[in-house]
Amino acid sequence: MEYIIRKMNEEDIKEVQKVAGTSWNHTYKDIIPIEVQEKFLRSAYSDEMMQRRLKHTLMYVVVVDGKIVGFANFSRVDDSGIAELFAIYIYPEYQGKGIGTSLLKEGINNLENVKEIYMNVEKDNNNGKTFYNSKGFEVVSHVDEDFDGYILKTIRMVLRV
């Protein structure tokens, strides 16, 4: 399968919001109650938040046959060489095809002077944990977070580049 990775632009916002919603609902259907998911998605992927992400972070989209099928969102590197991976979301039918790996590499290659990339994954998100472990991320902590009244079991991981 051929795909293109490019920087996200403003015209991509609606498609990226669809990818986020579909992949979140698929990934967390048996982990996080749907009403909690929907509230999070409305906030984290609102038009205003997407504009902010475009302005202040690095966002990449994956395009297959003219359609966005996934995206990744990285913070920029601070003075100590630390960056954050906020999201790699891909439509379920496109997962397991190397797209996530390519998105991660794209971010690493474009984060100047990066030494460490941190990210969070939910303890019961086995596909996510397997992916990040296979890419060399290591667990640094476990945290219980109040996620709109739902206790999320978060694993904090780091990739040393």
N, C-alpha and C positions, 0 to 999 in steps of 0.2 A: 504494500500500500504506500502510495506516495503522499507526502504531506509537506506543508510549508510552515515554518515557524517565523513569525514576524512580531514586531512591536504592536501592541494594541493601540487603536486610535478611537476617537470619540464615537465614530459610526459603529463600532463593534459592541457598544455597551449593552444593547438589548440582547444580542446573541450570547454574550458572556453571562448575563444574568440568567438566561435559560440554562446554560451549561451548569452554573452554580446550583440552581434549584434542582435540576434533574439529578445531578451527581450526588448532591447532599441527601436528597430524599432516598436515593438508591443505597448509598453507603450507610446511612444512619437509620434506616427504616425499622430495624429491630434493636436499636441502641438508644436513640433520643426520641421522645414523643413528637409526633408530627406538628403539634401546635407550637412546641418550643423551636423546632426547626424553622417553621414558617416565620415566626417572629424574628429569629436571628437573621434569616435571609432578607426579610424586608428592611432590616436595619443595615446589615453589613453590605448589602448589594443594592441599596437604594441608588437612584440616579445621582443624588448629591455625593454619596460615598464613592461611587464609581468615578465621578469627576475628581474627587480628592485623591483617589488611588492613582489615576492617570497623571496627575500633577506631581505627586510626591513620591511615587514608588515606581518600580520597573514592572511592567505587565507585558506578557507575551501571549499570543494566541496561536493555536494550531489550526490550520485550514486544510480541509480535505474536500476536493471537488467544489471549491468555492464556499464551503460551509465551515463555520467555526465549530470545532468538536472538543476543544479543550483550551485551558489557559493556565498560566502560572503567574504568581504575584510575589515579588521580592522587595524587601526594603533596600535602600541604598546602604553602602558600607559606611560605618562611622570611622572616626580617627583611629580606633584600635583594630580595625580590620574585621569587625563583626557585622553581619547582615542577618536578616530574618527572612525565612520563607513562609509567607502567610498562607499560600494555597497552591496546590496543583490539583485541578479538577478536570476530569475528562469524562465525556459521555460513556456510560457503562459498556456500550458495544464497541468502543474504541480502546478500552483498557487492555493491557497485556500485549500491546503491539509495539512497544518501544517509545511511545509518545511521551510518557512521563519522564523517562530517562533523558530524552532529547530536550524536554523543557528544562529539566534540572541543569543539564550541561549548558544550555543557552544562558541561563541565569549566571552560572559560575563563570562562564567566559566573558560576561558583560559587567560583572561586579568588580570594578577595579580595586586592586589591593585587598581582596577578601582573604581572610585567614580562617574564619569560622562562619558557618551558616547554621542558625538555630531554627527549630520549628517545633510545633506541638502536634501531637496525634492522640486521638481518643484511645484509651486502653483497649476497648473492644473492637476497634477498627483494625481487624486482622490483616486485611489487604494492604492498608496504609502502612502498618508496622512492618509487614514483610517487605514492601517496596523500599521503605527508608532504611531498614537493616541491610538490604541487599546493595544499597548504594553507599554504605559505609557510615551511616549515621549511628551514633552511640547514645544510649540513654544517659542523661545527666540528672534527672529528677522526676519524681511523681508528685502531682499536685491534684487536690480535689478543688474544683472550681464550682461556684454557684452560677449556673447557666440558666438564668431566668427561673429560679426556683427548682431547677433540676441539677443534681450534683453530677458534674462531669468528671470522670477520672482521666486526667490529662497526663501524658508522658511527654516530657521535654527532652528533645534530642539535639545533638550537634553533629555537624560534618566538618571535620578539619580539612581544609583544602590545601 
